[in-house]
Amino acid sequence: MDLDDLPRAEFAFPGPLRDKLVAAILSGAKTSTSALVLGYERANEPLPEVGQRSAVVDSEDRRVAVIELTEVRVVRLADVDLQHALDEGEGDESVAQWRAGHETFWHSADVRAELGDPGFTVDDDTLVLTQRFRLVRCV
């Protein structure tokens, strides 16, 4: 398996949050993640599928690990469950805490710019792509 042939898995934007998330993946604490379905639609990208492998990149754009998707679901934001929130490995202890942190990120200037919508906000009906993965190997 050549890492350069795998699609990139980017968690957050380069910087402290990405560094934290990548460290959690490498330690095994992070085994799930969330994304806005709208982001895939705006980028005209297909949703990931179970079995897909990708190379996790760090803030320096280095490929540092390989992950494999074991579950992919599209759910309403209001329907994200506690186990998913816990498995994101960010220290959240409730769905409300998880949601507050994700709303802060999704309402950030960076995400709004990426979506091309400076006033973007989420609500209970916003579609979220929840993904569960396993760490295949660290580089």
OpenMM code with the backbone's topology and positions (N, CA, C; nanometers):
from openmm import Vec3, app, unit

residues = "MET ASP LEU ASP ASP LEU PRO ARG ALA GLU PHE ALA PHE PRO GLY PRO LEU ARG ASP LYS LEU VAL ALA ALA ILE LEU SER GLY ALA LYS THR SER THR SER ALA LEU VAL LEU GLY TYR GLU ARG ALA ASN GLU PRO LEU PRO GLU VAL GLY GLN ARG SER ALA VAL VAL ASP SER GLU ASP ARG ARG VAL ALA VAL ILE GLU LEU THR GLU VAL ARG VAL VAL ARG LEU ALA ASP VAL ASP LEU GLN HIS ALA LEU ASP GLU GLY GLU GLY ASP GLU SER VAL ALA GLN TRP ARG ALA GLY HIS GLU THR PHE TRP HIS SER ALA ASP VAL ARG ALA GLU LEU GLY ASP PRO GLY PHE THR VAL ASP ASP ASP THR LEU VAL LEU THR GLN ARG PHE ARG LEU VAL ARG CYS VAL".split()
positions = [
    Vec3(0.0846, -0.1173, 0.0000),
    Vec3(0.0000, 0.0000, 0.0000),
    Vec3(0.0895, 0.1241, 0.0000),
    Vec3(0.0840, 0.2006, -0.1069),
    Vec3(0.1627, 0.3225, -0.1197),
    Vec3(0.0790, 0.4398, -0.0685),
    Vec3(0.1283, 0.5061, 0.0337),
    Vec3(0.0531, 0.6183, 0.0930),
    Vec3(0.0209, 0.7262, -0.0077),
    Vec3(0.1083, 0.7479, -0.1040),
    Vec3(0.0852, 0.8538, -0.2026),
    Vec3(-0.0310, 0.8226, -0.2953),
    Vec3(-0.0709, 0.6962, -0.3026),
    Vec3(-0.1823, 0.6574, -0.3888),
    Vec3(-0.3172, 0.6691, -0.3188),
    Vec3(-0.3152, 0.6871, -0.1878),
    Vec3(-0.4397, 0.6948, -0.1114),
    Vec3(-0.4929, 0.8378, -0.1087),
    Vec3(-0.6259, 0.8536, -0.1051),
    Vec3(-0.6813, 0.9878, -0.0867),
    Vec3(-0.6410, 1.0422, 0.0502),
    Vec3(-0.6338, 1.1721, 0.0604),
    Vec3(-0.5946, 1.2382, 0.1852),
    Vec3(-0.7135, 1.2475, 0.2801),
    Vec3(-0.6875, 1.2262, 0.4067),
    Vec3(-0.7868, 1.2488, 0.5118),
    Vec3(-0.7373, 1.3676, 0.5932),
    Vec3(-0.8079, 1.4790, 0.5785),
    Vec3(-0.7704, 1.6010, 0.6496),
    Vec3(-0.8710, 1.6249, 0.7610),
    Vec3(-0.8221, 1.6384, 0.8806),
    Vec3(-0.9069, 1.6640, 0.9963),
    Vec3(-0.8897, 1.8101, 1.0350),
    Vec3(-0.9989, 1.8848, 1.0318),
    Vec3(-0.9982, 2.0292, 1.0588),
    Vec3(-0.9044, 2.0995, 0.9603),
    Vec3(-0.8569, 2.2164, 0.9986),
    Vec3(-0.7626, 2.2920, 0.9165),
    Vec3(-0.6247, 2.2797, 0.9802),
    Vec3(-0.5177, 2.2989, 0.9033),
    Vec3(-0.3838, 2.2915, 0.9627),
    Vec3(-0.3725, 2.3844, 1.0840),
    Vec3(-0.3096, 2.3350, 1.1881),
    Vec3(-0.2924, 2.4144, 1.3097),
    Vec3(-0.3200, 2.3305, 1.4326),
    Vec3(-0.3393, 2.3959, 1.5458),
    Vec3(-0.3531, 2.3252, 1.6737),
    Vec3(-0.4658, 2.2218, 1.6782),
    Vec3(-0.5828, 2.2530, 1.6187),
    Vec3(-0.6926, 2.1562, 1.6234),
    Vec3(-0.6574, 2.0323, 1.5421),
    Vec3(-0.6027, 2.0498, 1.4225),
    Vec3(-0.5631, 1.9326, 1.3439),
    Vec3(-0.4583, 1.8517, 1.4196),
    Vec3(-0.3611, 1.9196, 1.4788),
    Vec3(-0.2569, 1.8484, 1.5540),
    Vec3(-0.3175, 1.7644, 1.6659),
    Vec3(-0.4158, 1.8204, 1.7352),
    Vec3(-0.4827, 1.7490, 1.8443),
    Vec3(-0.5578, 1.6271, 1.7909),
    Vec3(-0.6287, 1.6445, 1.6807),
    Vec3(-0.7080, 1.5356, 1.6242),
    Vec3(-0.6192, 1.4239, 1.5703),
    Vec3(-0.5115, 1.4611, 1.5011),
    Vec3(-0.4195, 1.3604, 1.4483),
    Vec3(-0.3547, 1.2828, 1.5629),
    Vec3(-0.3156, 1.3522, 1.6685),
    Vec3(-0.2571, 1.2834, 1.7848),
    Vec3(-0.3574, 1.1852, 1.8445),
    Vec3(-0.4848, 1.2234, 1.8487),
    Vec3(-0.5880, 1.1340, 1.9025),
    Vec3(-0.6078, 1.0114, 1.8127),
    Vec3(-0.5963, 1.0304, 1.6825),
    Vec3(-0.6051, 0.9163, 1.5900),
    Vec3(-0.4874, 0.8224, 1.6133),
    Vec3(-0.3686, 0.8784, 1.6195),
    Vec3(-0.2479, 0.7970, 1.6353),
    Vec3(-0.2465, 0.7218, 1.7681),
    Vec3(-0.3071, 0.7802, 1.8720),
    Vec3(-0.3109, 0.7143, 2.0030),
    Vec3(-0.4233, 0.6120, 2.0133),
    Vec3(-0.5152, 0.6143, 1.9177),
    Vec3(-0.6308, 0.5249, 1.9217),
    Vec3(-0.7507, 0.5831, 1.9945),
    Vec3(-0.7386, 0.7052, 2.0461),
    Vec3(-0.8497, 0.7677, 2.1190),
    Vec3(-0.9608, 0.8139, 2.0256),
    Vec3(-0.9268, 0.8472, 1.9035),
    Vec3(-1.0250, 0.8966, 1.8060),
    Vec3(-1.0525, 0.7879, 1.7040),
    Vec3(-1.1780, 0.7402, 1.7005),
    Vec3(-1.2175, 0.6366, 1.6060),
    Vec3(-1.3419, 0.6752, 1.5273),
    Vec3(-1.3838, 0.7998, 1.5386),
    Vec3(-1.4962, 0.8486, 1.4588),
    Vec3(-1.4747, 0.9965, 1.4294),
    Vec3(-1.5471, 1.0439, 1.3303),
    Vec3(-1.5381, 1.1838, 1.2918),
    Vec3(-1.6693, 1.2274, 1.2279),
    Vec3(-1.6858, 1.3563, 1.2132),
    Vec3(-1.8080, 1.4124, 1.1567),
    Vec3(-1.7733, 1.5175, 1.0529),
    Vec3(-1.8585, 1.5278, 0.9538),
    Vec3(-1.8421, 1.6308, 0.8513),
    Vec3(-1.9798, 1.6738, 0.8045),
    Vec3(-1.9848, 1.7910, 0.7472),
    Vec3(-2.1096, 1.8388, 0.6904),
    Vec3(-2.1291, 1.7770, 0.5520),
    Vec3(-2.2467, 1.7199, 0.5283),
    Vec3(-2.2771, 1.6673, 0.3954),
    Vec3(-2.2694, 1.7805, 0.2936),
    Vec3(-2.3091, 1.8988, 0.3335),
    Vec3(-2.3053, 2.0147, 0.2451),
    Vec3(-2.1655, 2.0404, 0.1902),
    Vec3(-2.0633, 2.0140, 0.2705),
    Vec3(-1.9258, 2.0336, 0.2250),
    Vec3(-1.8935, 1.9449, 0.1060),
    Vec3(-1.9393, 1.8203, 0.1104),
    Vec3(-1.9184, 1.7287, -0.0016),
    Vec3(-1.9973, 1.7753, -0.1235),
    Vec3(-2.1212, 1.8211, -0.1002),
    Vec3(-2.2033, 1.8681, -0.2113),
    Vec3(-2.1411, 1.9902, -0.2785),
    Vec3(-2.0946, 2.0856, -0.1977),
    Vec3(-2.0350, 2.2074, -0.2546),
    Vec3(-1.9057, 2.1783, -0.3299),
    Vec3(-1.8306, 2.0778, -0.2842),
    Vec3(-1.7050, 2.0408, -0.3500),
    Vec3(-1.7290, 1.9415, -0.4642),
    Vec3(-1.8555, 1.9023, -0.4828),
    Vec3(-1.8927, 1.8054, -0.5864),
    Vec3(-1.8127, 1.6753, -0.5710),
    Vec3(-1.8003, 1.6301, -0.4453),
    Vec3(-1.7273, 1.5075, -0.4138),
    Vec3(-1.8258, 1.4015, -0.3663),
    Vec3(-1.8027, 1.2757, -0.4036),
    Vec3(-1.8892, 1.1690, -0.3521),
    Vec3(-1.8635, 1.1468, -0.2032),
    Vec3(-1.9648, 1.0978, -0.1346),
    Vec3(-1.9467, 1.0645, 0.0067),
    Vec3(-1.8552, 0.9426, 0.0168),
    Vec3(-1.7742, 0.9366, 0.1204),
    Vec3(-1.6880, 0.8196, 0.1403),
    Vec3(-1.7711, 0.6941, 0.1624),
    Vec3(-1.7084, 0.5789, 0.1410),
    Vec3(-1.7773, 0.4509, 0.1566),
    Vec3(-1.7009, 0.3595, 0.2520),
    Vec3(-1.7747, 0.2691, 0.3150),
    Vec3(-1.7139, 0.1698, 0.4032),
    Vec3(-1.6070, 0.0935, 0.3245),
    Vec3(-1.4932, 0.0712, 0.3905),
    Vec3(-1.3822, 0.0006, 0.3284),
    Vec3(-1.2795, 0.0927, 0.2657),
    Vec3(-1.3184, 0.2185, 0.2443),
    Vec3(-1.2250, 0.3147, 0.1846),
    Vec3(-1.1101, 0.3402, 0.2802),
    Vec3(-0.9910, 0.3400, 0.2261),
    Vec3(-0.8715, 0.3735, 0.3041),
    Vec3(-0.8218, 0.5102, 0.2621),
    Vec3(-0.7652, 0.5813, 0.3578),
    Vec3(-0.7094, 0.7127, 0.3268),
    Vec3(-0.5888, 0.7393, 0.4155),
    Vec3(-0.5083, 0.8348, 0.3702),
    Vec3(-0.3872, 0.8731, 0.4423),
    Vec3(-0.4164, 0.9983, 0.5237),
    Vec3(-0.3986, 0.9891, 0.6530),
    Vec3(-0.4179, 1.1026, 0.7430),
    Vec3(-0.2987, 1.1970, 0.7265),
    Vec3(-0.3286, 1.3255, 0.7058),
    Vec3(-0.2206, 1.4238, 0.6928),
    Vec3(-0.2178, 1.5132, 0.8157),
    Vec3(-0.0969, 1.5510, 0.8554),
    Vec3(-0.0811, 1.6396, 0.9708),
    Vec3(-0.0758, 1.7848, 0.9233),
    Vec3(-0.0487, 1.8757, 1.0140),
    Vec3(-0.0466, 2.0191, 0.9804),
    Vec3(0.0666, 2.0570, 0.8863),
    Vec3(0.1664, 1.9712, 0.8781),
    Vec3(0.2788, 1.9960, 0.7864),
    Vec3(0.2556, 1.9272, 0.6522),
    Vec3(0.1346, 1.8746, 0.6321),
    Vec3(0.0944, 1.8063, 0.5091),
    Vec3(0.1693, 1.6748, 0.4867),
    Vec3(0.2175, 1.6157, 0.5970),
    Vec3(0.2830, 1.4845, 0.5893),
    Vec3(0.1781, 1.3766, 0.6097),
    Vec3(0.1900, 1.2683, 0.5354),
    Vec3(0.1016, 1.1529, 0.5518),
    Vec3(0.1552, 1.0711, 0.6698),
    Vec3(0.0761, 1.0632, 0.7768),
    Vec3(0.1261, 1.0054, 0.9014),
    Vec3(0.0582, 0.8755, 0.9430),
    Vec3(-0.0517, 0.8404, 0.8772),
    Vec3(-0.1241, 0.7185, 0.9145),
    Vec3(-0.2188, 0.6786, 0.8024),
    Vec3(-0.2625, 0.5540, 0.8093),
    Vec3(-0.3654, 0.5038, 0.7190),
    Vec3(-0.4847, 0.4637, 0.8047),
    Vec3(-0.6031, 0.5107, 0.7643),
    Vec3(-0.7266, 0.4701, 0.8309),
    Vec3(-0.8180, 0.4037, 0.7280),
    Vec3(-0.9071, 0.3185, 0.7800),
    Vec3(-1.0052, 0.2518, 0.6952),
    Vec3(-1.1438, 0.2756, 0.7534),
    Vec3(-1.2367, 0.3199, 0.6708),
    Vec3(-1.3727, 0.3449, 0.7169),
    Vec3(-1.4449, 0.2133, 0.7432),
    Vec3(-1.5070, 0.2055, 0.8596),
    Vec3(-1.5810, 0.0856, 0.8973),
    Vec3(-1.7314, 0.1116, 0.9057),
    Vec3(-1.7693, 0.2392, 0.9084),
    Vec3(-1.9108, 0.2760, 0.9109),
    Vec3(-1.9244, 0.4176, 0.8584),
    Vec3(-2.0247, 0.4383, 0.7737),
    Vec3(-2.0542, 0.5709, 0.7202),
    Vec3(-2.2055, 0.5889, 0.7282),
    Vec3(-2.2477, 0.6979, 0.7926),
    Vec3(-2.3917, 0.7258, 0.8046),
    Vec3(-2.4172, 0.8736, 0.7796),
    Vec3(-2.5315, 0.9030, 0.7224),
    Vec3(-2.5786, 1.0407, 0.7122),
    Vec3(-2.6946, 1.0534, 0.8097),
    Vec3(-2.6810, 1.1469, 0.9043),
    Vec3(-2.7840, 1.1670, 1.0057),
    Vec3(-2.8108, 1.3165, 1.0223),
    Vec3(-2.9277, 1.3466, 1.0740),
    Vec3(-2.9570, 1.4848, 1.1117),
    Vec3(-2.8678, 1.5207, 1.2302),
    Vec3(-2.8275, 1.6451, 1.2393),
    Vec3(-2.7449, 1.6894, 1.3507),
    Vec3(-2.8098, 1.6532, 1.4838),
    Vec3(-2.9404, 1.6662, 1.4917),
    Vec3(-3.0121, 1.6351, 1.6160),
    Vec3(-3.0061, 1.4870, 1.6512),
    Vec3(-2.9682, 1.4018, 1.5552),
    Vec3(-2.9693, 1.2576, 1.5789),
    Vec3(-2.8310, 1.1974, 1.6030),
    Vec3(-2.7283, 1.2802, 1.6119),
    Vec3(-2.5951, 1.2283, 1.6449),
    Vec3(-2.6017, 1.1724, 1.7860),
    Vec3(-2.5499, 1.0503, 1.8027),
    Vec3(-2.5646, 0.9824, 1.9315),
    Vec3(-2.4409, 0.9990, 2.0207),
    Vec3(-2.4586, 0.9644, 2.1463),
    Vec3(-2.3529, 0.9814, 2.2461),
    Vec3(-2.2301, 0.8980, 2.2127),
    Vec3(-2.2474, 0.7755, 2.1671),
    Vec3(-2.1309, 0.6915, 2.1385),
    Vec3(-2.0446, 0.7543, 2.0300),
    Vec3(-2.1084, 0.8112, 1.9287),
    Vec3(-2.0313, 0.8782, 1.8239),
    Vec3(-1.9532, 0.9959, 1.8839),
    Vec3(-2.0211, 1.0756, 1.9649),
    Vec3(-1.9556, 1.1915, 2.0268),
    Vec3(-1.8357, 1.1485, 2.1111),
    Vec3(-1.8524, 1.0447, 2.1889),
    Vec3(-1.7429, 0.9950, 2.2731),
    Vec3(-1.6275, 0.9426, 2.1884),
    Vec3(-1.6596, 0.8711, 2.0812),
    Vec3(-1.5570, 0.8092, 1.9979),
    Vec3(-1.4801, 0.9090, 1.9123),
    Vec3(-1.5274, 1.0333, 1.9069),
    Vec3(-1.4498, 1.1346, 1.8356),
    Vec3(-1.3209, 1.1675, 1.9115),
    Vec3(-1.3125, 1.1270, 2.0362),
    Vec3(-1.1872, 1.1372, 2.1098),
    Vec3(-1.1429, 1.2777, 2.1438),
    Vec3(-1.2380, 1.3690, 2.1518),
    Vec3(-1.2034, 1.5081, 2.1813),
    Vec3(-1.2356, 1.5468, 2.3244),
    Vec3(-1.2752, 1.4479, 2.4053),
    Vec3(-1.3008, 1.4740, 2.5463),
    Vec3(-1.4431, 1.5144, 2.5790),
    Vec3(-1.5313, 1.5158, 2.4796),
    Vec3(-1.6705, 1.5506, 2.5077),
    Vec3(-1.7359, 1.4403, 2.5901),
    Vec3(-1.8188, 1.4815, 2.6843),
    Vec3(-1.8845, 1.3856, 2.7723),
    Vec3(-2.0345, 1.3779, 2.7493),
    Vec3(-2.0851, 1.4601, 2.6572),
    Vec3(-2.2279, 1.4590, 2.6251),
    Vec3(-2.2446, 1.5010, 2.4799),
    Vec3(-2.3609, 1.4695, 2.4244),
    Vec3(-2.3902, 1.5126, 2.2878),
    Vec3(-2.3979, 1.6649, 2.2828),
    Vec3(-2.4530, 1.7267, 2.3870),
    Vec3(-2.4624, 1.8732, 2.3890),
    Vec3(-2.3238, 1.9370, 2.3848),
    Vec3(-2.2313, 1.8816, 2.4592),
    Vec3(-2.0943, 1.9334, 2.4596),
    Vec3(-2.0298, 1.9123, 2.3215),
    Vec3(-2.0479, 1.7948, 2.2635),
    Vec3(-1.9970, 1.7659, 2.1298),
    Vec3(-2.0542, 1.8647, 2.0294),
    Vec3(-2.1859, 1.8854, 2.0363),
    Vec3(-2.2525, 1.9735, 1.9393),
    Vec3(-2.2033, 2.1168, 1.9531),
    Vec3(-2.1882, 2.1639, 2.0746),
    Vec3(-2.1408, 2.3020, 2.0943),
    Vec3(-2.0042, 2.3216, 2.0299),
    Vec3(-1.9138, 2.2269, 2.0499),
    Vec3(-1.7810, 2.2377, 1.9904),
    Vec3(-1.7848, 2.2322, 1.8395),
    Vec3(-1.8686, 2.1446, 1.7854),
    Vec3(-1.8786, 2.1338, 1.6398),
    Vec3(-1.9483, 2.2549, 1.5789),
    Vec3(-2.0478, 2.3093, 1.6481),
    Vec3(-2.1122, 2.4308, 1.5963),
    Vec3(-2.0119, 2.5454, 1.5915),
    Vec3(-1.9286, 2.5571, 1.6925),
    Vec3(-1.8256, 2.6623, 1.6911),
    Vec3(-1.7360, 2.6456, 1.5696),
    Vec3(-1.6940, 2.5227, 1.5418),
    Vec3(-1.6087, 2.4968, 1.4259),
    Vec3(-1.6840, 2.5236, 1.2960),
    Vec3(-1.8053, 2.4695, 1.2821),
    Vec3(-1.8812, 2.4842, 1.1576),
    Vec3(-1.9260, 2.6269, 1.1317),
    Vec3(-1.9335, 2.7084, 1.2356),
    Vec3(-1.9702, 2.8488, 1.2182),
    Vec3(-1.8472, 2.9390, 1.2054),
    Vec3(-1.7294, 2.8791, 1.2024),
    Vec3(-1.6059, 2.9582, 1.1925),
    Vec3(-1.5923, 3.0216, 1.0542),
    Vec3(-1.5128, 3.1268, 1.0481),
    Vec3(-1.4881, 3.1956, 0.9210),
    Vec3(-1.4267, 3.1014, 0.8188),
    Vec3(-1.3385, 3.0104, 0.8630),
    Vec3(-1.2744, 2.9162, 0.7706),
    Vec3(-1.3763, 2.8233, 0.7049),
    Vec3(-1.4659, 2.7669, 0.7837),
    Vec3(-1.5666, 2.6760, 0.7273),
    Vec3(-1.6623, 2.7537, 0.6389),
    Vec3(-1.7065, 2.8686, 0.6852),
    Vec3(-1.7979, 2.9486, 0.6037),
    Vec3(-1.7344, 2.9877, 0.4706),
    Vec3(-1.6050, 3.0186, 0.4725),
    Vec3(-1.5347, 3.0518, 0.3478),
    Vec3(-1.5262, 2.9288, 0.2580),
    Vec3(-1.4955, 2.8145, 0.3159),
    Vec3(-1.4863, 2.6906, 0.2378),
    Vec3(-1.6206, 2.6566, 0.1728),
    Vec3(-1.7287, 2.6835, 0.2427),
    Vec3(-1.8628, 2.6569, 0.1900),
    Vec3(-1.9108, 2.7677, 0.0959),
    Vec3(-1.8417, 2.8809, 0.0978),
    Vec3(-1.8838, 2.9934, 0.0144),
    Vec3(-2.0096, 3.0606, 0.0655),
    Vec3(-2.0311, 3.0564, 0.1972),
    Vec3(-2.1512, 3.1131, 0.2577),
    Vec3(-2.1140, 3.1802, 0.3899),
    Vec3(-2.0925, 3.3134, 0.3880),
    Vec3(-2.0481, 3.3824, 0.5094),
    Vec3(-2.1487, 3.3816, 0.6242),
    Vec3(-2.2726, 3.3472, 0.5959),
    Vec3(-2.3733, 3.3439, 0.7019),
    Vec3(-2.4185, 3.2036, 0.7377),
    Vec3(-2.3434, 3.1019, 0.6955),
    Vec3(-2.3849, 2.9631, 0.7180),
    Vec3(-2.4029, 2.9329, 0.8662),
    Vec3(-2.5123, 2.8636, 0.8974),
    Vec3(-2.5349, 2.8121, 1.0326),
    Vec3(-2.5984, 2.6736, 1.0222),
    Vec3(-2.5786, 2.5952, 1.1250),
    Vec3(-2.6406, 2.4629, 1.1316),
    Vec3(-2.7646, 2.4700, 1.2187),
    Vec3(-2.8519, 2.3697, 1.2007),
    Vec3(-2.9680, 2.3527, 1.2879),
    Vec3(-2.9927, 2.2032, 1.3050),
    Vec3(-3.0982, 2.1669, 1.3733),
    Vec3(-3.1257, 2.0256, 1.4011),
    Vec3(-3.1328, 1.9403, 1.2753),
    Vec3(-3.1768, 1.9995, 1.1637),
    Vec3(-3.1959, 1.9231, 1.0406),
    Vec3(-3.0749, 1.9216, 0.9484),
    Vec3(-2.9673, 1.9876, 0.9867),
    Vec3(-2.8456, 1.9857, 0.9054),
    Vec3(-2.7952, 1.8415, 0.8954),
    Vec3(-2.7629, 1.7993, 0.7728),
    Vec3(-2.7151, 1.6629, 0.7532),
    Vec3(-2.5662, 1.6524, 0.7836),
    Vec3(-2.5349, 1.5548, 0.8674),
    Vec3(-2.3979, 1.5312, 0.9126),
    Vec3(-2.3557, 1.3921, 0.8661),
    Vec3(-2.2357, 1.3845, 0.8132),
    Vec3(-2.1774, 1.2570, 0.7749),
    Vec3(-2.0963, 1.2073, 0.8936),
    Vec3(-2.1422, 1.1002, 0.9572),
    Vec3(-2.0662, 1.0411, 1.0673),
    Vec3(-1.9889, 0.9221, 1.0115),
    Vec3(-1.8626, 0.9158, 1.0471),
    Vec3(-1.7758, 0.8106, 0.9965),
    Vec3(-1.7027, 0.7457, 1.1130),
    Vec3(-1.7022, 0.6144, 1.1118),
    Vec3(-1.6246, 0.5378, 1.2087),
    Vec3(-1.5096, 0.4758, 1.1302),
    Vec3(-1.3926, 0.4732, 1.1912),
    Vec3(-1.2760, 0.4206, 1.1205),
    Vec3(-1.1862, 0.3436, 1.2158),
    Vec3(-1.0964, 0.2685, 1.1545),
    Vec3(-0.9938, 0.1990, 1.2333),
    Vec3(-0.8584, 0.2439, 1.1823),
    Vec3(-0.7649, 0.2495, 1.2721),
    Vec3(-0.6274, 0.2837, 1.2373),
    Vec3(-0.5630, 0.1579, 1.1795),
    Vec3(-0.5202, 0.1661, 1.0540),
    Vec3(-0.4580, 0.0518, 0.9879),
    Vec3(-0.3092, 0.0485, 1.0205),
    Vec3(-0.2455, 0.1649, 1.0085),
    Vec3(-0.1047, 0.1721, 1.0443),
    Vec3(-0.0606, 0.3164, 1.0565),
    Vec3(0.0418, 0.3353, 1.1379),
    Vec3(0.1080, 0.4653, 1.1518),
    Vec3(0.2336, 0.4612, 1.0652),
    Vec3(0.2721, 0.5765, 1.0178),
    Vec3(0.3904, 0.5839, 0.9315),
    Vec3(0.5105, 0.6210, 1.0156),
] * unit.nanometer
topology = app.Topology()
chain = topology.addChain("A")
for resn in residues:
    res = topology.addResidue(resn, chain)
    for name in ("N", "CA", "C"):
        topology.addAtom(name, app.Element.getBySymbol(name[0]), res)
